[in-house]
Amino acid sequence: MELTYRPEGDYLLPNLDAPEALKIGKYGMLRHRYLREHKKAMLIGMLLSGELNGHLEQIDREAKEMVERLIRQMAKEQGVNEQMKATDQMKWVGMMNSLKASAEEIVLKELVYS
C-alpha cells in the first residue's frame, strides 16, 4: 500500500480517507446484538467476508419498511383514519401507539430475531 503525505506545519501527515459511516438504525443494531449473543458463528462469518455492514443496513431498511406497511394495513383494518384524528385525537394517538407496538413486535420476531 502506497501512501501520500501532505505537509502540516513541521509534520507530514498521511492522506487517509475515513471509512464511510454505517447507515444502520434501531433494527440494525438490534440484529447485531442478536447475532452477537445467539449466532456468533454467523456473525464472525459475515464479519470476515465483509458482508456484515451490508446485512445490517438491509435488515434495518427492510424492518422500517415492514413496520410502516403493517401500521398502514392495521390502521385501515381497524378504522384508524384522519377523521378519527380530527374528532378524537387522544383515541387516535392511543390506537396508533398500539398499532406501532404490534407492528414492531411482528417485525422483531419475523425479521430481526430470526
DOKOL-994349 format. One record per residue: z, x, y of N, C-alpha, C in turn; residue number from 0. Coordinates in Angstrom, 2 decimals. Each point is the difference from the previous one (the first is absolute). Example, Ala and Ser with C-alpha at 12.3 -4.5 7.8 and 13.67 -1.06 7.14 Angstrom:
+---------+---------+---------+---------+---------+---------+---------+---------+---------+-----+
:     n_z :     n_x :     n_y :    ca_z :    ca_x :    ca_y :     c_z :     c_x :     c_y :   k :
+---------+---------+---------+---------+---------+---------+---------+---------+---------+-----+
:    7.80 :   13.19 :   -5.69 :    0.00 :   -0.89 :    1.19 :    0.00 :    0.90 :    1.20 :   0 :
:   -0.72 :   -0.35 :    1.05 :    0.06 :    0.82 :    1.19 :    0.73 :   -0.77 :    1.09 :   1 :
+---------+---------+---------+---------+---------+---------+---------+---------+---------+-----+
//
This chain:
+---------+---------+---------+---------+---------+---------+---------+---------+---------+-----+
:     n_z :     n_x :     n_y :    ca_z :    ca_x :    ca_y :     c_z :     c_x :     c_y :   k :
+---------+---------+---------+---------+---------+---------+---------+---------+---------+-----+
:    0.00 :    0.85 :   -1.17 :    0.00 :   -0.85 :    1.17 :    0.00 :    0.89 :    1.23 :   0 :
:   -0.93 :   -0.24 :    0.88 :   -0.12 :    0.82 :    1.19 :    0.53 :   -0.78 :    1.21 :   1 :
:    0.90 :    0.60 :    0.71 :    0.60 :   -0.65 :    1.17 :   -0.54 :    0.59 :    1.29 :   2 :
:   -0.08 :   -0.84 :    1.00 :   -0.32 :    0.47 :    1.34 :    1.25 :   -0.14 :    0.84 :   3 :
:    0.08 :    0.80 :    1.05 :    1.21 :    0.02 :    0.83 :   -0.37 :   -0.20 :    1.46 :   4 :
:    0.96 :   -0.50 :    0.74 :   -0.17 :   -0.16 :    1.45 :    1.16 :    0.69 :    0.69 :   5 :
:   -0.25 :    0.59 :    1.15 :    1.09 :    0.68 :    0.72 :    0.88 :   -1.02 :    0.74 :   6 :
:    1.28 :    0.18 :   -0.12 :    0.99 :   -0.79 :    0.75 :    0.99 :    1.00 :    0.58 :   7 :
:   -0.18 :    0.37 :    1.24 :    0.86 :    1.00 :    0.61 :   -0.20 :    1.34 :   -0.68 :   8 :
:    1.08 :    0.58 :   -0.52 :   -0.07 :    1.29 :   -0.70 :   -0.24 :   -0.16 :   -1.51 :   9 :
:   -0.21 :   -1.23 :   -0.46 :   -0.10 :   -0.25 :   -1.44 :   -1.37 :   -0.55 :   -0.38 :  10 :
:   -0.35 :    0.18 :   -1.25 :   -1.17 :   -0.63 :   -0.58 :    0.49 :   -1.07 :   -0.97 :  11 :
:   -0.41 :   -1.25 :    0.26 :    0.42 :   -1.11 :   -0.85 :   -1.20 :   -0.49 :   -0.81 :  12 :
:    0.23 :   -0.36 :   -1.28 :   -1.12 :   -0.47 :   -0.82 :   -0.49 :   -1.38 :    0.47 :  13 :
:   -1.30 :   -0.20 :   -0.11 :   -0.59 :   -1.31 :    0.32 :    0.11 :   -0.86 :   -1.25 :  14 :
:    1.02 :   -0.82 :   -0.05 :    0.24 :   -0.87 :   -1.15 :   -0.07 :   -1.45 :    0.43 :  15 :
:   -0.55 :   -0.83 :   -0.86 :   -0.02 :   -1.43 :    0.24 :    1.08 :   -0.64 :   -0.85 :  16 :
:    0.74 :   -0.89 :    0.59 :    1.03 :   -0.72 :   -0.73 :   -0.69 :   -1.00 :   -0.93 :  17 :
:    0.56 :   -0.21 :   -1.18 :   -0.60 :   -0.99 :   -0.90 :    0.09 :   -1.39 :    0.61 :  18 :
:   -0.93 :   -0.84 :   -0.37 :   -0.03 :   -1.36 :    0.51 :    1.25 :   -0.74 :   -0.48 :  19 :
:    0.60 :   -0.75 :    0.90 :    1.22 :   -0.73 :   -0.32 :   -0.30 :   -1.12 :   -0.99 :  20 :
:    0.96 :   -0.27 :   -0.87 :   -0.16 :   -1.09 :   -0.96 :   -0.02 :   -1.34 :    0.71 :  21 :
:   -0.76 :   -0.91 :   -0.54 :   -0.10 :   -1.34 :    0.58 :    0.65 :   -1.00 :   -0.93 :  22 :
:    1.25 :    0.26 :   -0.34 :    0.69 :   -0.93 :   -0.89 :    1.14 :   -0.66 :    0.75 :  23 :
:    0.26 :   -1.21 :   -0.39 :    1.07 :   -0.77 :    0.61 :    1.06 :   -0.34 :   -1.04 :  24 :
:    0.61 :   -1.14 :    0.18 :    1.11 :   -0.45 :   -0.82 :   -0.35 :   -0.02 :   -1.49 :  25 :
:   -1.12 :   -0.61 :   -0.34 :   -0.34 :   -0.17 :   -1.42 :   -0.39 :    1.32 :   -0.65 :  26 :
:   -0.67 :    0.86 :    0.74 :   -0.34 :    1.32 :   -0.52 :    1.25 :    0.83 :   -0.27 :  27 :
:    0.97 :   -0.09 :    0.91 :    1.25 :    0.74 :   -0.20 :    0.79 :   -0.56 :   -1.18 :  28 :
:   -0.01 :   -1.33 :   -0.14 :    0.69 :   -0.61 :   -1.14 :   -0.66 :    0.41 :   -1.32 :  29 :
:   -1.33 :    0.07 :    0.00 :   -0.72 :    0.43 :   -1.20 :    0.35 :    1.46 :   -0.33 :  30 :
:    0.06 :    0.84 :    1.02 :    0.35 :    1.41 :   -0.23 :    1.39 :    0.11 :   -0.59 :  31 :
:    0.94 :   -0.76 :    0.52 :    1.36 :    0.04 :   -0.53 :    0.04 :   -0.49 :   -1.45 :  32 :
:   -0.76 :   -1.07 :   -0.28 :   -0.06 :   -0.53 :   -1.37 :   -0.56 :    1.06 :   -0.95 :  33 :
:   -1.09 :    0.64 :    0.39 :   -0.58 :    1.04 :   -0.84 :    0.98 :    1.16 :   -0.21 :  34 :
:    0.69 :    0.40 :    1.05 :    0.95 :    1.11 :   -0.08 :    1.16 :   -0.33 :   -0.93 :  35 :
:    0.46 :   -1.24 :    0.02 :    1.18 :   -0.37 :   -0.78 :   -0.33 :   -0.46 :   -1.42 :  36 :
:   -1.20 :   -0.57 :   -0.22 :   -0.29 :   -0.62 :   -1.29 :   -1.24 :    0.54 :   -0.71 :  37 :
:   -0.92 :    0.61 :    0.71 :   -1.25 :    0.49 :   -0.59 :   -0.26 :    1.43 :    0.47 :  38 :
:    0.94 :    0.86 :   -0.29 :   -0.06 :    1.38 :    0.50 :   -1.25 :    0.74 :   -0.47 :  39 :
:   -0.40 :   -0.18 :   -1.26 :   -1.18 :    0.69 :   -0.51 :   -1.26 :   -0.46 :    0.74 :  40 :
:   -0.10 :   -1.29 :    0.25 :   -1.14 :   -0.54 :    0.74 :   -0.04 :    0.56 :    1.42 :  41 :
:    1.16 :    0.07 :    0.64 :    0.10 :    0.54 :    1.35 :   -0.44 :    1.46 :    0.03 :  42 :
:    0.48 :    0.79 :   -0.94 :   -0.35 :    1.43 :   -0.03 :   -1.49 :    0.18 :   -0.27 :  43 :
:   -0.55 :   -0.81 :   -0.90 :   -1.43 :    0.07 :   -0.28 :   -0.84 :   -0.29 :    1.22 :  44 :
:    0.36 :   -1.06 :    0.73 :   -0.75 :   -0.33 :    1.22 :    0.20 :    1.04 :    1.08 :  45 :
:    1.19 :    0.55 :    0.09 :    0.28 :    1.03 :    0.99 :   -0.83 :    1.25 :   -0.27 :  46 :
:   -0.05 :    0.42 :   -1.26 :   -0.75 :    1.21 :   -0.36 :   -1.51 :   -0.19 :    0.15 :  47 :
:   -0.49 :   -1.22 :   -0.23 :   -1.44 :   -0.23 :    0.11 :   -0.42 :   -0.35 :    1.43 :  48 :
:    0.98 :   -0.16 :    0.89 :   -0.31 :   -0.31 :    1.39 :   -0.29 :   -1.47 :    0.25 :  49 :
:    0.33 :   -0.86 :   -0.95 :   -0.28 :   -1.43 :    0.12 :    1.16 :   -0.81 :    0.57 :  50 :
:    1.15 :    0.61 :    0.16 :    1.20 :   -0.76 :    0.37 :   -0.14 :   -0.67 :    1.36 :  51 :
:   -0.40 :    0.74 :    1.01 :   -0.08 :   -0.58 :    1.35 :   -0.99 :   -1.16 :    0.05 :  52 :
:   -1.15 :    0.18 :   -0.63 :   -0.99 :   -1.07 :   -0.04 :    0.52 :   -1.22 :   -0.73 :  53 :
:    0.72 :    0.23 :   -1.09 :    0.58 :   -1.09 :   -0.77 :    1.02 :   -0.78 :    0.84 :  54 :
:    0.87 :    0.72 :    0.68 :    1.03 :   -0.66 :    0.82 :   -0.62 :   -0.78 :    1.16 :  55 :
:   -1.02 :    0.57 :    0.62 :   -0.69 :   -0.70 :    1.09 :   -0.67 :   -1.27 :   -0.51 :  56 :
:   -0.63 :    0.09 :   -1.18 :   -0.68 :   -1.16 :   -0.57 :    1.00 :   -1.09 :   -0.36 :  57 :
:    1.10 :    0.36 :   -0.63 :    1.04 :   -0.99 :   -0.36 :    0.53 :   -0.67 :    1.25 :  58 :
:    0.26 :    0.78 :    1.04 :    0.52 :   -0.55 :    1.25 :   -0.98 :   -0.99 :    0.61 :  59 :
:   -1.28 :    0.38 :    0.05 :   -1.03 :   -0.87 :    0.58 :   -0.15 :   -1.28 :   -0.82 :  60 :
:   -0.08 :    0.13 :   -1.33 :   -0.16 :   -1.17 :   -0.86 :    1.21 :   -0.92 :    0.09 :  61 :
:    1.19 :    0.57 :    0.06 :    1.22 :   -0.81 :    0.07 :    0.05 :   -0.79 :    1.30 :  62 :
:   -0.34 :    0.63 :    1.11 :   -0.01 :   -0.72 :    1.28 :   -0.98 :   -1.16 :   -0.02 :  63 :
:   -1.21 :    0.27 :   -0.52 :   -1.01 :   -1.05 :   -0.07 :    0.44 :   -1.13 :   -0.91 :  64 :
:    0.62 :    0.34 :   -1.13 :    0.45 :   -1.01 :   -0.95 :    1.12 :   -0.86 :    0.59 :  65 :
:    0.93 :    0.62 :    0.72 :    1.08 :   -0.77 :    0.65 :   -0.59 :   -0.98 :    1.00 :  66 :
:   -0.91 :    0.46 :    0.84 :   -0.60 :   -0.88 :    1.00 :   -0.74 :   -1.16 :   -0.67 :  67 :
:   -0.76 :    0.29 :   -1.06 :   -0.76 :   -1.03 :   -0.69 :    0.94 :   -1.02 :   -0.66 :  68 :
:    1.06 :    0.48 :   -0.65 :    0.95 :   -0.91 :   -0.64 :    0.71 :   -0.88 :    1.01 :  69 :
:    0.38 :    0.57 :    1.14 :    0.67 :   -0.79 :    1.04 :   -0.92 :   -1.12 :    0.48 :  70 :
:   -1.28 :    0.34 :    0.26 :   -0.95 :   -1.03 :    0.44 :   -0.16 :   -1.10 :   -1.04 :  71 :
:   -0.12 :    0.39 :   -1.26 :   -0.18 :   -0.99 :   -1.07 :    1.23 :   -0.89 :   -0.14 :  72 :
:    1.17 :    0.60 :   -0.03 :    1.23 :   -0.78 :   -0.19 :    0.27 :   -0.89 :    1.22 :  73 :
:   -0.31 :    0.49 :    1.20 :    0.20 :   -0.81 :    1.20 :   -0.90 :   -1.22 :   -0.04 :  74 :
:   -1.24 :    0.19 :   -0.42 :   -0.94 :   -1.12 :   -0.08 :    0.47 :   -1.01 :   -1.03 :  75 :
:    0.47 :    0.48 :   -1.17 :    0.48 :   -0.89 :   -1.05 :    1.24 :   -0.78 :    0.42 :  76 :
:    0.87 :    0.60 :    0.79 :    1.25 :   -0.65 :    0.38 :   -0.07 :   -0.71 :    1.36 :  77 :
:   -1.16 :   -0.02 :    0.61 :   -0.18 :   -0.71 :    1.26 :    0.63 :    0.68 :    1.20 :  78 :
:    0.17 :    1.31 :   -0.07 :    0.53 :    0.76 :    1.13 :   -1.20 :    0.37 :    0.87 :  79 :
:   -0.10 :   -0.64 :    1.17 :   -1.18 :    0.19 :    0.84 :    0.40 :    0.09 :    1.48 :  80 :
:   -1.00 :    0.07 :    0.84 :    0.24 :    0.12 :    1.45 :    0.66 :   -1.25 :    0.57 :  81 :
:   -0.28 :   -1.15 :   -0.59 :    0.63 :   -1.24 :    0.48 :    1.51 :    0.06 :   -0.23 :  82 :
:    0.42 :    0.48 :   -1.17 :    1.43 :    0.15 :   -0.28 :    0.60 :    1.01 :    0.96 :  83 :
:   -0.74 :    1.06 :    0.26 :    0.49 :    1.04 :    0.92 :    0.24 :   -0.58 :    1.39 :  84 :
:   -0.87 :   -0.90 :    0.44 :    0.12 :   -0.59 :    1.33 :    1.12 :   -1.05 :    0.06 :  85 :
:    0.22 :   -0.73 :   -1.10 :    0.98 :   -1.08 :    0.04 :    1.40 :    0.41 :   -0.44 :  86 :
:    0.10 :    0.89 :   -0.99 :    1.31 :    0.40 :   -0.52 :   -0.01 :    1.50 :   -0.28 :  87 :
:    0.22 :    0.78 :    1.05 :   -0.12 :    1.45 :   -0.12 :    0.99 :    0.61 :   -0.97 :  88 :
:    1.22 :   -0.48 :   -0.01 :    1.02 :    0.58 :   -0.87 :   -0.35 :   -0.22 :   -1.48 :  89 :
:   -0.49 :   -1.19 :   -0.32 :   -0.41 :   -0.27 :   -1.37 :   -1.19 :    0.89 :   -0.37 :  90 :
:   -0.94 :    0.15 :    0.93 :   -1.19 :    0.82 :   -0.25 :    0.41 :    1.46 :   -0.26 :  91 :
:    0.90 :    0.52 :    0.83 :    0.46 :    1.39 :   -0.17 :    0.70 :    0.17 :   -1.35 :  92 :
:    0.85 :   -0.94 :   -0.34 :    0.70 :    0.07 :   -1.29 :   -0.96 :   -0.04 :   -1.17 :  93 :
:   -0.98 :   -0.89 :    0.08 :   -0.99 :   -0.11 :   -1.07 :   -0.83 :    1.28 :   -0.11 :  94 :
:   -0.43 :    0.53 :    1.14 :   -0.82 :    1.22 :   -0.02 :    0.79 :    1.19 :   -0.54 :  95 :
:    1.27 :    0.10 :    0.37 :    0.84 :    1.08 :   -0.54 :    0.15 :   -0.14 :   -1.52 :  96 :
:    0.17 :   -1.21 :   -0.46 :    0.11 :   -0.26 :   -1.43 :   -1.30 :    0.35 :   -0.72 :  97 :
:   -1.12 :   -0.38 :    0.59 :   -1.30 :    0.30 :   -0.60 :   -0.25 :    1.50 :   -0.05 :  98 :
:    0.38 :    0.71 :    1.07 :   -0.19 :    1.45 :    0.02 :    0.85 :    0.67 :   -1.07 :  99 :
:    1.24 :   -0.44 :   -0.14 :    0.87 :    0.58 :   -1.03 :   -0.57 :   -0.24 :   -1.39 : 100 :
:   -0.50 :   -1.20 :   -0.24 :   -0.60 :   -0.31 :   -1.30 :   -1.24 :    0.84 :   -0.26 : 101 :
:   -0.86 :    0.11 :    1.01 :   -1.22 :    0.79 :   -0.15 :    0.33 :    1.47 :   -0.26 : 102 :
:    0.97 :    0.54 :    0.72 :    0.38 :    1.41 :   -0.21 :    0.58 :    0.22 :   -1.39 : 103 :
:    0.76 :   -0.96 :   -0.49 :    0.56 :    0.13 :   -1.34 :   -1.11 :    0.04 :   -1.05 : 104 :
:   -1.00 :   -0.84 :    0.16 :   -1.15 :   -0.01 :   -0.92 :   -0.74 :    1.33 :    0.05 : 105 :
:   -0.26 :    0.48 :    1.21 :   -0.74 :    1.25 :    0.16 :    0.78 :    1.18 :   -0.58 : 106 :
:    1.27 :    0.05 :    0.25 :    0.81 :    1.10 :   -0.53 :   -0.04 :    0.01 :   -1.53 : 107 :
:    0.14 :   -1.17 :   -0.60 :    0.01 :   -0.09 :   -1.46 :   -1.36 :    0.33 :   -0.59 : 108 :
:   -1.06 :   -0.54 :    0.56 :   -1.33 :    0.13 :   -0.61 :   -0.76 :    1.28 :    0.39 : 109 :
:    0.30 :    0.54 :    1.16 :   -0.82 :    1.12 :    0.48 :    0.81 :    1.30 :    0.15 : 110 :
:    1.12 :   -0.08 :    0.67 :    0.76 :    1.21 :    0.32 :    0.79 :    0.51 :   -1.19 : 111 :
:    0.68 :   -0.88 :   -0.70 :    0.86 :    0.41 :   -1.11 :   -0.66 :   -0.22 :   -1.36 : 112 :
:   -1.26 :    0.31 :   -0.13 :   -0.68 :   -0.17 :   -1.30 :   -0.63 :    1.30 :   -0.43 : 113 :
+---------+---------+---------+---------+---------+---------+---------+---------+---------+-----+
//
